[in-house]
Amino acid sequence: MPRQDRINGETPPTSMVRSTLTGWHMNHAIYPDLKGKFALITGASRGIGIGAATCRALATQGANILFTTWQAYDREQPHGADENGPMELEQTLLNSGVRARRLEIDLAHPNSAAEILDAAQEWLGLPDILVNNAAHSIRDGFELLDAARLDAHYAVNMRAAFLLAVEFARRAKTLGRSSGHIINMSSGQDWGPMPGEMAYIATKGAIEAFTLSLASELAHLGITVNAVDPGATDTGWMTERMRSEWSVPSGVPRVNQPEDAARVIVFLSSDAARHLTGQVIHARGSLI
């Protein structure tokens, strides 16, 4: 079980959720069926990331949020950690009127899936929505790829995501649930090569195959399983040259922003997408 002091506080829900969160704006459709739902989002350490954008987007719809972070990983990355990001995100969500908590946990730990869902159930019950957003990505290439790099990517990108998905489904079945939504994050490996990221593309590519088969297994439980390929998304790592080159191929005037992926995730989390399962949504914007 995770330590209780690793899960921070909450405020009582209000009767309305503001459509505009502090310091952040989003044009959005209204999905009334998401109000009061409970969403679990992994990998929301950075305020400008897809995970954080997804938290804000779902909170805008009135969903309560539990999000995971692991800043030890971020500190080892070229972009560094967004040290205040998790606290600021949590406060933004609370200020919007929903209930929100964050959980600092290493998804590479074999028991992380059970620990996260235990924490969720102790707080608000089993989530209605699971978004497997967290990812491990270290550049390699054929000259650097080794067992340690493969194992590190596998532990987060595959094992943690897969075990969260199946444990979510098993607990839903035990509770007699007849609905639920699992959204996995792909990276469009079938669209083209990604040289220098062999372990990443191998483990992320497996998510699409897993999504298809799990969707078939869970259909009778009323649980949809889909994946989102957000394309190259500007989460702080792009150069100006990249932004310029990638904003024009299809005529779309800009590269993808985290909120673009978040909108798709909100849709897949709602009853509006109840007929969609086993799909990989290639929301690639200009890079199609």
VENHUJO-V707501 format. One record per pair of residues at least 6 apart in sequence whose ideal C-beta (glycine too) atoms are under 6 Angstrom apart, sorted by the first residue. I is the first residue (numbers start at 1). J is the second residue. Records with the same first field share a line. If there is no record, write none. Layout:
I = J  J
This chain:
1 = 118
2 = 105  115  119
6 = 104
7 = 101  103  119
8 = 101  102
10 = 99  101
11 = 94
13 = 99
14 = 97
17 = 62  96  97  98
18 = 96
19 = 60
21 = 56  92  96
22 = 92  95
24 = 56
26 = 259
28 = 60
31 = 61  270
33 = 270  271
34 = 61  62  63  270
35 = 62
37 = 63  128
38 = 64  124  127  128
39 = 58  63  65  127  129
40 = 66  120  127  130
41 = 51  54  55  67  131  133
42 = 68  132  133  134
43 = 51  133  134
44 = 51  52  55  67
45 = 69  71  74
46 = 82  85
47 = 82  85
48 = 235  236
49 = 235
50 = 133  258  261
51 = 133
52 = 89
53 = 258  259  262
54 = 131  262  265
55 = 65  67
57 = 262  266
59 = 65  93  96  98
64 = 98  99  124
65 = 93  100
66 = 101  120
67 = 102
68 = 103  105
69 = 86  102  104
70 = 106
71 = 81
74 = 81
75 = 81
79 = 236
86 = 102
90 = 100  102
93 = 100
94 = 100
103 = 119
105 = 112
107 = 134  156  160
108 = 155  156
112 = 160
113 = 163  164  167
117 = 167
120 = 127
126 = 171
129 = 181  269
130 = 168  182
131 = 183  265
132 = 161  184
133 = 185
135 = 157
136 = 152  153  156  157
137 = 200
139 = 196  197
140 = 149  198  199
141 = 196
145 = 198
149 = 199
150 = 199
153 = 199  200  203
154 = 203
157 = 203  204
158 = 203  206
162 = 210
165 = 182
169 = 218  223
172 = 180
173 = 221
178 = 222
179 = 222
180 = 223
181 = 224  269
182 = 225
183 = 226  265  268
184 = 207  211  227
185 = 228
186 = 207  208  227  229  280
187 = 204
188 = 229
189 = 201  205
194 = 201
207 = 227
208 = 227  280
211 = 225  227
212 = 278
214 = 225
215 = 225  277  278
218 = 225
224 = 277
225 = 277
226 = 268  279
227 = 280
228 = 264  281
229 = 280  282
230 = 256  261  283
231 = 256  284  285  287
232 = 246  287
233 = 256  258
234 = 255  257
235 = 258
243 = 255
246 = 255  286  287
247 = 254  255  286
249 = 286
250 = 286  288
252 = 285  286
255 = 286
256 = 285
264 = 281  283
267 = 273
